[in-house]
Amino acid sequence: MKFRIRVLLVVLITSFYSFSQEGIPVYSDYLSDNYYLIHPSMAGAANCAKIRLTARKQWFGEEGAPALQTLSFNGRIGERSGGGIIVFNDKNGYHSEKGVKLTYAHHILFSRDEIDLNQLSFGISGGLIQNQLDETNFGGSFDPIVFGSIQKDSYFNVDVGASYNYLDFYAHATVQGLLETRRELYSDFESDNIRKYLLSLGYVFGKREKITWEPSLLLQIFDQTKEKSIDVNLKANKNMDFGSLWAALSYRRGFGGAQYSSGNGVASQKLQYITPIIGVNYKNFMFAYTYSQVTGDVKFDTGGFHQITLGINLFCTKERYNCNCPAIN
């Protein structure tokens, strides 16, 4: 009984703060010049091939706290195609996921020259993901649903998406987990539908020789549970002789809420957290630090979420688009 109560608490806390999800969780690291991580249509969209390594850790000092690592590479294939690969490892308590995604994208350039940006892109990713549940430390009295070993299950799924980049404006739409997948490991508790919809919009204001400002939005919708959240972002970029300095601020808010006892009554709290990001681009290298802080009266821990992103741009073309479009140039 104690074991089941403990599992229930972990599930409630996890779902309240990060939505139930499979594959790579969507945090704010896409703002670190890493839109390919969530939108397959961005594979090879830029004039450089990009390698991005991220490491995220939540709640320092808490045993089994969530931790995520991703390694991605994407670049052009010929004149109008792109490809990429993502490898990730996501661990949360007794549960962990490992996976790899391969991506193909096609880019259609509508402009009459190679300087003005007017590009429509389509992308598809196929991913193989392994779920793992470590029951070796559960202990306690006999329970027929506990095997006392490491349980594993693998499945295949597909992401599809489209992007439109026009000068300083961009829009992305992606469906993650397109296929209904029967996962035996959690078949008694979860739906086969893990589909999620992502929509991104943004525009860059200002002059490149001064400071550019990039407001953007990201909307997430979970098909099965109808949960929704929105990111409201603002990013500032200052070009320097060695590259650029930049900073961003992101606010995530869930549309739904959870009720909890408060004194003599019942209160409600929505998912929300604030994420500042700072970064530097030195020649072809990039470094960023991300910190997220949950707000509200109910928290699992007072500590925040820390993330580091390292990147390098390779095989850059000499011709740059005549626009404020840092994700492309």
Backbone torsions as a table, in degrees:
resi	resn	phi	psi	omega
1	MET	NA	-42.8	179.6
2	LYS	-61.4	-39.7	179.6
3	PHE	-61.3	-45.3	-177.4
4	ARG	-65.4	-38.6	176.9
5	ILE	-63.2	-41.5	179.9
6	ARG	-63.1	-43.5	178.4
7	VAL	-63.5	-40.4	179.3
8	LEU	-61.6	-42.3	178.8
9	LEU	-63.4	-43.0	179.3
10	VAL	-62.1	-43.3	-179.9
11	VAL	-63.3	-43.1	-179.9
12	LEU	-63.4	-44.8	-179.5
13	ILE	-64.1	-45.6	-177.7
14	THR	-63.5	-45.5	-178.0
15	SER	-68.2	-32.4	-178.1
16	PHE	-68.5	-38.5	-174.0
17	TYR	-95.3	-21.0	-174.0
18	SER	-141.0	16.0	-178.0
19	PHE	56.3	146.1	174.7
20	SER	-72.3	131.7	-174.1
21	GLN	-157.6	158.3	174.9
22	GLU	-124.4	156.6	-176.0
23	GLY	82.0	-156.4	-176.9
24	ILE	-78.5	121.9	176.7
25	PRO	-62.4	146.0	179.6
26	VAL	-93.6	103.8	174.0
27	TYR	-103.9	-149.5	-177.9
28	SER	-103.3	10.3	-176.2
29	ASP	-70.5	-13.6	175.5
30	TYR	-62.5	-23.1	177.9
31	LEU	-72.0	-13.2	177.2
32	SER	-88.3	50.7	179.5
33	ASP	52.8	49.1	-171.4
34	ASN	-142.2	42.2	-179.5
35	TYR	-66.0	-23.6	178.3
36	TYR	-61.0	-26.7	-178.1
37	LEU	-61.1	-28.2	-178.6
38	ILE	-117.9	-17.3	-178.5
39	HIS	-123.2	106.0	-177.3
40	PRO	-62.9	-24.3	179.9
41	SER	-67.8	-11.1	178.7
42	MET	-88.5	2.4	176.9
43	ALA	-67.1	117.9	179.4
44	GLY	74.3	12.8	-179.0
45	ALA	-74.8	-26.8	-176.9
46	ALA	-85.7	171.1	178.3
47	ASN	-89.0	11.8	174.1
48	CYS	-134.4	148.5	165.8
49	ALA	-76.6	144.1	-172.7
50	LYS	-128.4	133.0	171.0
51	ILE	-112.6	129.8	179.5
52	ARG	-133.4	129.1	177.3
53	LEU	-119.2	124.9	179.7
54	THR	-123.8	147.2	175.1
55	ALA	-138.9	123.1	-175.7
56	ARG	-125.0	137.8	179.5
57	LYS	-137.4	131.9	179.3
58	GLN	-110.8	146.1	170.1
59	TRP	52.8	68.2	177.0
60	PHE	-56.4	137.7	-179.5
61	GLY	92.7	-10.1	178.5
62	GLU	-97.6	122.6	-179.9
63	GLU	-66.6	132.5	179.6
64	GLY	75.7	15.9	179.7
65	ALA	-65.4	151.7	-178.1
66	PRO	-57.8	139.8	177.0
67	ALA	-145.4	139.6	-176.7
68	LEU	-137.7	136.2	173.0
69	GLN	-129.8	136.1	176.9
70	THR	-133.6	146.9	173.8
71	LEU	-134.3	122.3	-177.5
72	SER	-131.8	150.6	174.5
73	PHE	-141.7	133.5	173.9
74	ASN	-148.1	150.0	-179.2
75	GLY	-168.4	176.8	-178.9
76	ARG	-73.8	147.9	170.0
77	ILE	-126.3	102.5	-175.3
78	GLY	73.8	-155.0	-175.2
79	GLU	-82.5	-36.3	-169.9
80	ARG	-127.4	11.8	-178.9
81	SER	-124.3	162.8	177.2
82	GLY	-144.4	159.4	178.7
83	GLY	-144.2	162.7	179.6
84	GLY	-165.2	168.2	177.5
85	ILE	-144.1	140.3	176.8
86	ILE	-128.9	130.2	173.4
87	VAL	-119.1	135.0	-177.5
88	PHE	-144.2	157.5	176.2
89	ASN	-139.1	119.2	-176.0
90	ASP	-124.8	122.2	-177.7
91	LYS	-126.2	134.4	179.8
92	ASN	-144.3	96.9	-178.8
93	GLY	64.5	-126.5	-179.8
94	TYR	-79.4	-12.3	-176.7
95	HIS	-100.5	141.3	175.5
96	SER	-147.5	157.5	176.9
97	GLU	-135.4	141.9	171.7
98	LYS	-130.4	145.5	-177.9
99	GLY	-165.1	167.1	176.3
100	VAL	-139.8	139.3	177.5
101	LYS	-124.8	136.1	174.1
102	LEU	-114.0	136.6	-171.1
103	THR	-127.0	141.2	168.0
104	TYR	-126.1	136.3	178.8
105	ALA	-134.2	149.8	175.9
106	HIS	-123.6	135.7	-175.0
107	HIS	-120.0	130.5	179.3
108	ILE	-113.2	117.3	-178.6
109	LEU	-96.9	116.8	-177.7
110	PHE	-90.4	-18.0	-177.3
111	SER	-72.0	158.9	-176.3
112	ARG	-82.2	-11.9	179.5
113	ASP	-136.7	-179.6	-177.5
114	GLU	-94.4	9.5	-177.9
115	ILE	-103.4	-43.8	179.0
116	ASP	-80.6	126.8	-177.1
117	LEU	-88.0	121.1	173.6
118	ASN	-153.9	85.7	-167.5
119	GLN	-128.7	130.0	174.4
120	LEU	-109.4	130.7	-173.5
121	SER	-129.0	145.8	174.9
122	PHE	-128.3	140.9	-178.2
123	GLY	-143.0	153.0	176.2
124	ILE	-141.4	135.5	178.2
125	SER	-122.4	136.3	171.0
126	GLY	-111.3	129.8	-175.1
127	GLY	-128.7	141.3	173.3
128	LEU	-111.0	121.6	-172.8
129	ILE	-125.0	136.8	177.0
130	GLN	-114.0	121.7	171.6
131	ASN	-89.4	146.1	179.6
132	GLN	-142.4	133.5	177.3
133	LEU	-123.0	115.2	-177.9
134	ASP	-90.7	106.1	-179.3
135	GLU	-103.0	11.4	-174.0
136	THR	-70.0	-22.6	-177.7
137	ASN	-109.2	13.9	-178.1
138	PHE	-68.5	-46.1	177.9
139	GLY	60.1	-155.6	179.2
140	GLY	77.9	-169.3	-179.0
141	SER	-74.2	168.7	-177.1
142	PHE	-62.7	134.6	176.1
143	ASP	-138.0	124.3	-174.6
144	PRO	-64.5	-18.4	179.8
145	ILE	-93.5	-0.3	178.7
146	VAL	-108.0	121.6	-177.5
147	PHE	-93.9	-17.8	178.7
148	GLY	76.8	15.8	-179.9
149	SER	-134.2	-176.6	177.8
150	ILE	-89.4	113.4	179.9
151	GLN	-91.7	135.8	-177.6
152	LYS	-130.0	149.7	176.6
153	ASP	-155.7	136.6	-178.7
154	SER	-120.2	151.1	177.3
155	TYR	-151.8	161.8	-179.8
156	PHE	-113.4	142.5	175.4
157	ASN	-151.0	173.0	-171.6
158	VAL	-133.0	139.8	169.9
159	ASP	-114.8	140.5	175.7
160	VAL	-132.6	150.7	-179.4
161	GLY	-166.2	170.7	178.2
162	ALA	-139.6	148.4	177.6
163	SER	-134.4	147.4	173.7
164	TYR	-131.8	120.3	177.9
165	ASN	-116.7	116.8	179.0
166	TYR	-128.8	105.7	-177.3
167	LEU	50.5	-115.7	-175.3
168	ASP	-90.9	2.9	-178.1
169	PHE	-107.6	146.7	174.5
170	TYR	-147.2	152.7	177.0
171	ALA	-146.8	138.5	179.2
172	HIS	-133.5	141.5	174.5
173	ALA	-136.6	129.1	-175.5
174	THR	-139.7	142.0	170.1
175	VAL	-111.3	114.8	177.5
176	GLN	-98.1	144.7	-179.7
177	GLY	64.4	49.0	-173.7
178	LEU	-60.1	-37.7	-174.9
179	LEU	-87.8	144.8	170.6
180	GLU	-76.9	127.0	-170.5
181	THR	-122.7	127.9	177.0
182	ARG	-88.0	107.8	-179.6
183	ARG	-106.0	110.0	-173.1
184	GLU	-64.8	-29.3	-174.5
185	LEU	-62.2	-38.5	-178.3
186	TYR	-121.5	29.3	-173.7
187	SER	-63.7	-26.0	-178.1
188	ASP	-82.4	-11.3	-172.7
189	PHE	-121.2	-23.7	-172.0
190	GLU	-123.3	155.5	177.0
191	SER	-78.0	158.1	173.8
192	ASP	-73.2	-15.6	-176.9
193	ASN	-90.0	106.7	176.8
194	ILE	-113.4	23.1	-174.8
195	ARG	-68.7	139.8	-179.6
196	LYS	-140.0	139.8	-179.0
197	TYR	-110.4	134.1	178.9
198	LEU	-124.5	133.1	176.2
199	LEU	-132.7	124.3	-179.6
200	SER	-120.3	139.8	175.4
201	LEU	-137.7	143.1	177.9
202	GLY	-163.8	160.7	178.6
203	TYR	-148.2	144.1	-178.9
204	VAL	-110.5	123.9	178.7
205	PHE	-108.1	156.8	173.5
206	GLY	105.3	-179.4	-179.4
207	LYS	-110.6	142.0	-175.2
208	ARG	-62.1	-30.3	-178.9
209	GLU	-77.1	-9.2	177.2
210	LYS	-115.9	-129.0	178.1
211	ILE	-113.7	131.7	174.8
212	THR	-102.0	147.5	-179.1
213	TRP	-120.2	132.6	-174.4
214	GLU	-128.1	90.2	171.7
215	PRO	-77.5	144.9	-179.7
216	SER	-154.6	162.9	178.7
217	LEU	-132.0	148.8	170.7
218	LEU	-135.4	121.7	177.8
219	LEU	-108.5	131.0	176.1
220	GLN	-117.5	135.6	177.1
221	ILE	-134.2	126.1	176.5
222	PHE	-94.6	121.8	-171.5
223	ASP	-63.8	-45.9	-173.8
224	GLN	-71.0	-47.6	-174.1
225	THR	-93.7	-12.1	-178.1
226	LYS	64.7	16.8	174.8
227	GLU	-68.3	145.3	-179.1
228	LYS	-137.3	147.8	171.6
229	SER	-147.4	157.9	179.1
230	ILE	-134.4	138.6	172.2
231	ASP	-103.9	128.9	172.6
232	VAL	-111.2	117.7	-170.8
233	ASN	-123.1	151.4	170.0
234	LEU	-140.4	126.0	-177.3
235	LYS	-125.0	134.4	178.5
236	ALA	-116.6	138.6	-177.0
237	ASN	-132.9	132.2	178.5
238	LYS	-123.0	115.4	178.4
239	ASN	-73.0	137.2	179.7
240	MET	-125.9	173.7	178.6
241	ASP	-63.4	-33.8	-176.1
242	PHE	-91.1	-10.9	-176.0
243	GLY	156.5	-109.8	179.1
244	SER	-161.8	154.7	170.3
245	LEU	-113.9	140.8	-178.9
246	TRP	-150.0	159.8	178.5
247	ALA	-148.5	152.3	-179.3
248	ALA	-142.0	155.5	174.8
249	LEU	-134.0	126.9	-177.4
250	SER	-124.3	138.0	176.0
251	TYR	-124.0	119.6	178.3
252	ARG	-106.2	136.0	-179.2
253	ARG	-137.5	129.5	174.3
254	GLY	-84.8	146.0	179.6
255	PHE	-80.3	-32.5	178.6
256	GLY	-91.9	177.0	-179.5
257	GLY	-145.9	173.7	177.1
258	ALA	-124.8	140.2	179.8
259	GLN	-93.8	148.5	178.3
260	TYR	-150.9	158.8	-179.4
261	SER	-74.7	134.0	-179.9
262	SER	-138.3	102.1	-177.9
263	GLY	65.1	-120.8	179.7
264	ASN	-96.7	3.5	-176.4
265	GLY	-130.3	-165.9	179.4
266	VAL	-121.8	129.3	178.5
267	ALA	-114.1	166.7	-179.8
268	SER	-128.4	144.3	179.7
269	GLN	-139.0	134.4	177.7
270	LYS	-97.4	152.6	173.5
271	LEU	-62.8	128.0	175.0
272	GLN	-160.3	136.2	171.5
273	TYR	-152.6	157.8	-176.6
274	ILE	-111.5	136.7	-176.0
275	THR	-131.3	106.7	168.4
276	PRO	-87.6	146.2	-179.5
277	ILE	-135.5	137.8	172.2
278	ILE	-126.5	147.1	-177.7
279	GLY	-155.4	162.9	177.2
280	VAL	-141.0	136.9	171.9
281	ASN	-109.6	116.0	178.2
282	TYR	-113.2	107.2	-173.9
283	LYS	53.8	-116.9	-178.8
284	ASN	-97.3	8.9	-178.4
285	PHE	-106.6	151.7	-179.5
286	MET	-137.9	138.7	175.4
287	PHE	-134.9	136.7	178.1
288	ALA	-143.5	145.7	175.0
289	TYR	-122.3	131.9	-177.5
290	THR	-122.8	135.5	176.2
291	TYR	-130.9	128.3	178.5
292	SER	-118.0	137.2	179.7
293	GLN	-127.3	121.2	176.4
294	VAL	-72.5	139.1	176.3
295	THR	-114.2	157.6	-178.3
296	GLY	122.7	169.2	-176.7
297	ASP	-78.0	-29.7	-177.0
298	VAL	-101.9	117.7	180.0
299	LYS	-138.5	145.2	173.7
300	PHE	-72.5	-36.3	-177.3
301	ASP	-152.9	151.1	179.8
302	THR	-78.9	-15.2	179.8
303	GLY	-74.0	161.6	-179.3
304	GLY	-101.4	-169.1	-179.0
305	PHE	-112.1	128.3	-176.9
306	HIS	-111.7	141.1	178.1
307	GLN	-147.4	141.2	175.9
308	ILE	-120.7	136.4	176.7
309	THR	-123.6	128.9	175.1
310	LEU	-117.5	140.2	-178.3
311	GLY	-148.1	159.1	174.3
312	ILE	-144.9	138.4	176.5
313	ASN	-101.8	134.2	-175.9
314	LEU	-126.6	155.5	172.0
315	PHE	54.3	42.0	-178.3
316	CYS	-72.0	137.6	174.9
317	THR	-78.1	153.3	-178.0
318	LYS	-73.6	-30.3	-177.1
319	GLU	-81.7	124.3	177.5
320	ARG	-108.2	147.6	176.5
321	TYR	-68.8	146.3	-178.9
322	ASN	-85.6	70.9	-178.5
323	CYS	-160.9	163.4	170.9
324	ASN	-88.4	84.5	-173.8
325	CYS	-138.7	75.3	-174.0
326	PRO	-61.4	-26.6	179.2
327	ALA	-73.4	-16.6	-178.0
328	ILE	-107.6	-47.4	-179.8
329	ASN	-75.1	NA	NA
